[in-house]
């Protein structure tokens, strides 16, 4: 996945505002089971929220989640990370572009 520009990440964060977290990362951190759930949810929804349970470094854990799944980290709000990965065949979310 290519890097998104700031206004594109802002658009995705705004789109994710009404979403509820669909994956929760427990005390064990980023395990294989968490990665499998992330893959399934990203394939189904493209844009998801992930709740992290009291990580020592929220930003590092969020970046690890994104790297493990090939997603883009749109932002971290509190203990919640917002991840985006377009569907490989039929993307639903249209990312804005500037000329």
C-alpha positions in Angstrom: 0.0 0.0 0.0 1.3 3.4 -0.9 1.6 6.2 1.6 -1.4 8.5 1.9 -1.2 12.3 2.0 -2.4 14.2 5.1 -5.7 15.3 3.6 -6.4 11.7 2.6 -5.7 10.3 6.1 -7.9 13.1 7.5 -10.7 12.0 5.2 -10.4 8.4 6.4 -10.3 9.5 10.1 -13.5 11.4 9.6 -15.1 8.5 7.8 -14.1 6.2 10.7 -15.6 8.5 13.4 -18.9 6.6 13.6 -17.3 3.2 13.5 -16.9 0.9 16.5 -13.7 -1.0 17.1 -13.9 -4.5 15.4 -10.7 -5.9 16.7 -9.2 -5.7 20.2 -5.6 -6.3 21.0 -5.1 -7.7 24.5 -2.2 -7.8 26.9 -0.4 -10.4 24.7 0.0 -7.7 22.0 0.1 -8.4 18.3 -0.3 -12.2 18.0 -1.0 -14.5 15.1 -4.7 -14.6 16.1 -4.9 -10.8 16.1 -3.3 -10.6 12.7 -5.8 -13.2 11.3 -8.7 -11.2 12.6 -7.2 -7.9 11.2 -6.8 -9.6 7.8 -10.4 -10.8 7.8 -11.9 -7.4 9.0 -9.8 -5.4 6.5 -11.0 -7.6 3.7 -14.6 -7.2 4.8 -14.6 -3.5 5.7 -11.4 -1.7 4.3 -11.5 0.9 7.1 -11.5 -0.4 10.7 -10.8 0.7 14.2 -8.6 -1.4 16.5 -8.8 -1.1 20.2 -5.5 -1.6 22.1 -5.5 -2.5 25.7 -3.1 -0.2 27.6 0.0 -0.6 25.3 3.3 0.9 26.5 3.8 2.6 23.2 0.5 3.1 21.3 2.1 4.5 18.2 4.6 1.6 17.9 1.9 -1.0 18.4 -0.4 0.7 15.8 2.5 0.8 13.3 3.2 -2.9 14.0 -0.5 -3.7 13.3 -0.4 -1.8 10.0 2.9 -3.3 8.9 1.8 -6.9 9.7 -1.3 -6.5 7.6 -0.1 -4.2 4.8 -2.5 -1.5 5.9 -2.0 2.2 6.3 -2.2 3.7 9.7 -4.6 6.7 9.4 -4.3 7.8 13.0 -4.3 6.9 16.7 -7.0 8.4 18.9 -6.7 7.4 22.6 -6.1 3.7 22.6 -7.8 3.2 19.2 -5.9 2.9 15.9 -7.6 3.5 12.6 -6.4 1.3 9.7 -7.2 1.4 6.0 -6.4 -1.1 3.3 -8.4 -1.1 0.0 -10.1 -4.3 -1.1 -7.8 -6.0 -3.6 -10.6 -6.5 -6.2 -13.5 -4.2 -5.5 -12.6 -1.1 -3.4 -15.6 0.6 -1.8 -14.1 3.6 -0.3 -13.1 6.3 -2.8 -10.1 8.3 -1.5 -10.1 12.0 -2.6 -7.3 13.3 -4.7 -6.1 16.9 -5.4 -5.0 18.0 -8.9 
